[in-house]
Amino acid sequence: MRDFLATFAARASVLKGVLPLNRAAAARDALAGVQLASMDIPQVLGYARIAGMPAVTGLYTVFLPLIAFAFFGASRHLVVAADSATATIFASRLSTMAPAFSAEYAALAAMVALLTAALLFIARIFKLGFLADFLSRTVLVGFLAGVGVQVGIAMLGDMLGLPGHAARSVDQLMLVVREVSQIHRPTLAISLLVVVAILTCKRFLPRVPVPLIAVVAGIAASDMYRFPAHGIAVLGPVAGGLPPLRVPSVTWQQMLDLLPVAASCFVMIVAQSAAASRVFAERHHEPVDTNADLLGIAAANAAAAFSGAFVVNGSPTQTAMADLAGTRSQFAQLVFAAVVVAVLLFFSRFLQYLPHCILASIVFTIAVGLINLKTLFAIRRESPGEFALAVFTAAAVVLIGVEHGILVAVALSLLRHVRHSYRPHTMILAPNDDGVWVPVPAVPGVQTAPGLIVYRFGADLFYANDHFFVDDTRRLIDLAPSKVRCFVIDASAITDIDYSASRSIGELCQTLKSQGIEVLFARVNRYLRSDMDRHGITPIVEEGCIFNTLHEALRTAGVEKPDRHVKEAT
């Protein structure tokens, strides 16, 4: 039976994250799944609060969506469930379209999940998993930090027992400041106790499920001491039972309005899920199939949409929790889903006694965990420019919202890449004190040898940087200490030339030749040579002026024994 199941799964390309699985591994993952449920159930209740959805829908996100990803996904470690980043993205937009926690709001949230599933499915068809590479880790760290700050500010009202909520972080913060005199002290005391307990145990006893303990203790104390009578707000009645299956019902115009929200969720999901699956696959020496994971997450979001839940994501935080619990396959997530079914059927009625402040405090600690100060300080130490990008992204999320913040994050990632290609590092081989030619920054007035310049351009040539190449070359030649008779282009970093750049390079070579300057191309790889032939650069330079190695070019330039000069440079 086991062999038949494995053969069927392999042919159907399903259950990649579960199989192979023997009895010992199943027992280990079952135990880990129960432990993961004890840590994660309080968190998904908190994520539902962030999303503006009824608390029970947080449990829905770890039922059918978990099963769907386990069936269609490939990662053995990724936990696909409610996530603070995606919850904040769609909540910031939906709060302007319908009242939070209302039936209309829930329908809109389900439609966002369905649209996100469609985008993920399209991405799987066209194998767009590589898109995750365009959101840099630096900007992602800044984005998550901004989400952490925004979510933390949003939870302050419930943690302090203050009435009223604002959609924007700045407005919410001002609201807290204005109403600070109305802070409900018992609520604040409970919040501080929960936050300190969670953060302390996270530091010293990470395996202890403090959030679950806080939820159970809060429910018991609320029922015993009648918290509502003392001004401590509670969840109120929570629907039990399995989620009803239905198609989200929204208008055509509402669906069009939700497309940008779904696109933002799509970008966040692709980036976070790919990052999380890669990290843990590498840790356990397993292959990564990003496109199969896209299909799994698409199925999970479709399941969320039809079961009355909201967008789910491959959460790095929850995946780390699963790894800490000892999960090694998606079988643990299936056991997690079974535990959730038991809670929905037999224990959901107790959730009505859960104080808002406890749930908000749990979410607040989640938000704090999103602000990775250690990584931010490391970025600042190693690359101040990238640190500035991370901080700018975080500020954008807090000030203009998560939906626009994720677009800023993508734009900044792409701009950073383009900027590097637009203004790449350029170098000249110049003699050091021992007479050996070594790479130095390409500045006017530096020369490799009398009459010779060996110039290296550190990126592909395309329409945006070709003028920089041309202008840099002319400056180096015009301001050289002696008249240049030979200009050698070290093309080791150039693998592609587009049409615009080819015209600029061709005109430059013709101009230099007319001035009596010989132009040689060294370290030309097969791809660059193909472009040079196709764009007509080879006839201009001439066949005998294009070389595979730098030494061959230098011999043609008249350098005797080039090995003696460039043994360190190469």
Helices and strands as residue ranges (DSSP letters): H 2-12, H 23-51, H 55-60, H 64-72, E 80-81, H 84-94, H 103-125, G 129-134, H 137-160, H 169-178, G 180-182, H 185-204, H 210-225, G 227-230, H 252-283, H 290-306, E 313-314, H 316-325, H 331-342, I 343-347, G 348-353, H 356-370, H 373-382, H 384-400, H 402-422, E 426-431, E 437-441, E 452-457, H 466-478, E 486-490, H 499-514, E 518-522, H 526-534, H 537-541, G 543-545, H 550-556, H 562-566
